[in-house]
Amino acid sequence: MKMNKWISICCLLWLTVCCTGCEENSQGTALPDVPERPVVILYENDVHCAVDGYARLATLKSEQEAVTPYVSTVSCGDFVQGDLVGSVSRGEYIADIMNRVGYDAVAPGNHEFDFGMEQLFALAKRLEATTVCANLRDLRTGKPVFAPYRLISYGQADVAFIGLLTTETSTSTSPLTYRDEAGNLIYDFMKEEFYTHAQRCIDEARAEGADYVVVLSHLGDYPSEEHPTSLSLVAHTTGIDVVLDGHSHSTIPDTTLYDKEGKPVLLSSTGTKFQHIGLLTIATDGSLSTRLVPTEEITADAGVQAFVEEIKEKVTEGGQRVVGLNTVPLIATDEAGNRLVRLREMPLGNLCADAFCHTLNTDVAMVNGGGIRADLPTGEVTFNDLITLFPFGNTLCTATLTGQQLADALEVSVRLLPQENGSFMQVSGLRFEVDSSLPSPVVLDEEGLFSHLSPDLPRRVSHIYIRNRESGEYLPLEPERRYTLASFDYQLKELGNEGIFRHTVLKEDDLGLDVEILSTYIEQSLGGTIGAPYDKTEGRITIGQSL
């Protein structure tokens, strides 16, 4: 009797110990280990070379480290491109600044590919943070190029940071970036198996011991039927706790989504250009929360700011040459953050397209709105201003195409209206009308490149007129006639913007850098002063449905 009583006591003690180490919720699911001190994860996305924000991030990091030993800093991509400091150094100065702040995990955005794969690898090596990206695959090995995730321990709680990149990257940067010299595709973004692969990575991180799974996402929250988004990621998977999102420049303090099993998932995004810095907190009771801190309310760290100023001084030396005077407002983006050059005809787009058309003496010129990255301020315009406007360092080319091919290209240009689209073309030498209420007839192939127009759908574009270079008169487009076109090498040689000009014939190559041609047009053709007709739109693109 005494022995049976002793055995019962031992069993009770054993069960108590086991339950203490593996607590369960009301559904019988094991709860994650919770940190003994709060975990704070600072996050940002789409900084686009707004380098002054890094000193404020450093201050916020120091403040949080005074409260808890568990502080990490992460990025959701698009940090090396968007201003002079990125383009001049091909992203290396940005990596140096991020190292000075101290990052733990970085997910690349699509613009980290702008300088090519070799430079992407060099930047990842230069960064002291772990680069995480689960769905950039080397087709030669069948394996991810970077670590799919990083697991970080905060005391007794482990957090996995999984990187996921938009599959749109395959066409938002030059498709030739992902091919070898023979033209064979050697990298892809796993579009067809995106959700199953994401779930596999989540499961692997959980199996390795992750108590929490945080996705560093560069997917965006714009609805899309063509590419995975942060919203569809959550809807197609289980096991994610938080998605920190980038790509669409959305400002999301905190919102709750529900995964495939109906479980809540936090979603947050900081906007763009360090409008905010995000704080994800894992409390000691295991609860999760996100909030955004306006960056302007934070004092800059003196040491990091001094480092940033040193870099800015290096970059701007020699770039202060004045190329002209601008007397009219020329904007790419309005105060609400709408990138208007991706939506409709803009005087700034007309200026850029005219520079290419006039200087290269072609019938028409087309400039993708996604290639125009900044406003052009009034007052003196320096060469640095032009580099900020055109940060990619594209060269100009000319090509020939038939009137029918030009009409088809315009359909590709407007296919996503009224939604913003980097492939929307600002034009010179032509006029046309668009009915954006009609479904787009554009058909893309399996690589996301322009294939053909559906014969079952009407065209959105009509009433196309081409300017006669001698008389200046606009005449109806002739489908069989061959016209000359000026545009970026990115579009005419590298299949950029969904391969919009893939059927054209290259005429002249490497005709000068985009900033140099724009500078020449301002200095010589405009006599150094930008004024009328760039004080208003000219009816080059007439959109029939209100945006």
HELIX and SHEET records of a PDB file:
HELIX    1   1 LYS A    2  GLY A   21  1                                  20    
HELIX    2   2 GLY A   53  GLU A   65  1                                  13    
HELIX    3   3 LEU A   84  SER A   89  1                                   6    
HELIX    4   4 GLU A   92  VAL A  101  1                                  10    
HELIX    5   5 ASN A  110  PHE A  113  5                                   4    
HELIX    6   6 MET A  117  ARG A  126  1                                  10    
HELIX    7   7 THR A  169  SER A  172  1                                   4    
HELIX    8   8 PRO A  175  TYR A  178  5                                   4    
HELIX    9   9 PHE A  194  GLU A  208  1                                  15    
HELIX   10  10 SER A  230  HIS A  236  1                                   7    
HELIX   11  11 THR A  295  GLU A  297  5                                   3    
HELIX   12  12 ALA A  302  THR A  316  1                                  15    
HELIX   13  13 LEU A  340  ARG A  342  5                                   3    
HELIX   14  14 PRO A  347  LEU A  360  1                                  14    
HELIX   15  15 GLY A  369  GLY A  371  5                                   3    
HELIX   16  16 PHE A  383  LEU A  389  1                                   7    
HELIX   17  17 GLY A  403  SER A  413  1                                  11    
HELIX   18  18 ASP A  489  LEU A  492  1                                   4    
HELIX   19  19 GLY A  496  GLY A  499  1                                   4    
HELIX   20  20 ASP A  514  THR A  520  1                                   7    
HELIX   21  21 TYR A  521  SER A  525  3                                   5    
SHEET    1   A 6 THR A 130  THR A 131  0                                        
SHEET    2   A 6 ALA A 105  VAL A 106  1                                        
SHEET    3   A 6 TYR A  70  SER A  75  1                                        
SHEET    4   A 6 VAL A  39  GLU A  44  1                                        
SHEET    5   A 6 HIS A 276  ILE A 282 -1                                        
SHEET    6   A 6 LEU A 288  PRO A 294 -1                                        
SHEET    1   B 3 LYS A 143  PRO A 144  0                                        
SHEET    2   B 3 ARG A 137  ASP A 138 -1                                        
SHEET    3   B 3 TYR A 187  ASP A 188 -1                                        
SHEET    1   C 6 TYR A 149  TYR A 154  0                                        
SHEET    2   C 6 ALA A 157  LEU A 165 -1                                        
SHEET    3   C 6 TYR A 212  HIS A 218  1                                        
SHEET    4   C 6 VAL A 242  ASP A 245  1                                        
SHEET    5   C 6 PRO A 264  THR A 270  1                                        
SHEET    6   C 6 THR A 251  TYR A 258 -1                                        
SHEET    1   D 3 GLY A 379  THR A 382  0                                        
SHEET    2   D 3 VAL A 322  ASN A 326 -1                                        
SHEET    3   D 3 THR A 529  ILE A 530  1                                        
SHEET    1   E 5 MET A 425  SER A 428  0                                        
SHEET    2   E 5 VAL A 364  ASN A 368 -1                                        
SHEET    3   E 5 ARG A 482  PHE A 488  1                                        
SHEET    4   E 5 LEU A 396  THR A 402 -1                                        
SHEET    5   E 5 VAL A 505  GLU A 508 -1                                        
SHEET    1   F 4 TYR A 474  PRO A 476  0                                        
SHEET    2   F 4 VAL A 461  ARG A 467 -1                                        
SHEET    3   F 4 LEU A 430  VAL A 434 -1                                        
SHEET    4   F 4 ILE A 541  ILE A 543  1                                        
SHEET    1   G 2 VAL A 442  LEU A 444  0                                        
SHEET    2   G 2 PHE A 450  LEU A 453 -1                                        
END                                                                             
